[in-house]
Amino acid sequence: MDEIDVLMKRYGGNVPGASLLVVRDGSAVVRRSYGRSNLEDRIAATPETNYRLASVTKQFTAAAILLLSLTIFAAAAVGIAALRTLTPLAGSEADVIRPLGRVLGGRTRAALEREKALTLRAIKELEFDRAMGKVSDADFLEMAGRLRVRAASLIQRLDDGRSYREQIEQELAKRLGASAGVQSAVTAAVPAVVRCTGCGTANEPDARFCKQCGTSLAGTSSSSS
């Protein structure tokens, strides 16, 4: 009894059987069967036995599809991370912060903050890879140097730009100034009123009699409310 028979021993005898096929270079080198293909009729299994698989293969197909999707997703995630890490290295150093939060050709301050965080994280990951021996010292010095220059440039640009507090204070001052101007114009446009000398009620400028007591307002001067 060879090693194959030893491995297939549990399928021998009057038990549900199994068939074995080993192919090498397109040719069958082993074709054996063990046990019964039909226990009730005591029919021995043969290499030609047609086994009913039912839905057994579905779980293998589902697992293969899941592994394939995970591989594609992981590859896409690695590609996006590499793009975000390497793209800032090719950026122009002549970009300047523009007013009202528009920076680097229309990018917002939040975009700069995200880029800074990604650059700093890339430096940490590079240091970890060096410690694990995945990156040589020469490659580490070159890539880390570029990333640190980029990070320093981003930090400098963020420091040179106006803070959110400054922008908010300026916007509030502008709006409050406009509101004060409108209020002054409204106050100046309020017409004078005519007060009754008898009861002191304020009446419209063109009123001839007091709306409260009916006293004639002829000769009464107008005043602001």
C-alpha positions, 0 to 999 in steps of 0.5 A: 500500500503506497502513500496514496492508499494510506491517505484514502484508507478511510474511504475504503470498504463498505462506506461512501466512496471517493475517486482520485485523479492525479494529472501531470503534464496533461496526462493522468498518472493516478486514477483510483476509486475507493468505497461504494458509489451506492451503499444500498446496492453495494456498487463499488465506486470507479473512476467513471462514477458520476458523483452528485455535487448538488450545491457544494461548489457554490461556496467555493465560487462565492469565496473565490469572488470575495477574494477577487473583490478584496484583491481589487479593492486593496489594489485600488486603495494602495494606488489611491494612497500612492497617488495622494502621497506622490502628487504633492511632491510634483507640486509647484513651490511658487503657489501662494495663498489667496484671499478668502481661503482660496489657496493653491489655485483655488484649493481651500485651507481644509485641502491644505490641512488634509495634504499636510496630514497625508504628508506627515502620515507618509513620513511616519509610514516611511520611517516604519518601513525603514525600521522593518527593513523594507526600505534602504537607508539611501531610499529613505533619506531621499524620499523622507527629505522630499516629504519633509520639505513638502510638509514644511512648505505646507506648514509655512503656507498655512501659518502665513495665511489668515486663520479662520478666526481672523476671517470670521472677525473680518466678515462680521465687521463687514456685515455689522458695518453694513447693518449699521449703515442701513439702520442709520438710513432708516432712522434718518428716513423716519418722518417727524410727528405732530404731538397734541398739546392737550394729551401729548399723543403723537399724530401723523405729520399731515394730521389736522386733529388729534386722533386721541382727544380730537384737539385741533393741531393747527399751529403745532410744530412737528418733532421726531419720534 
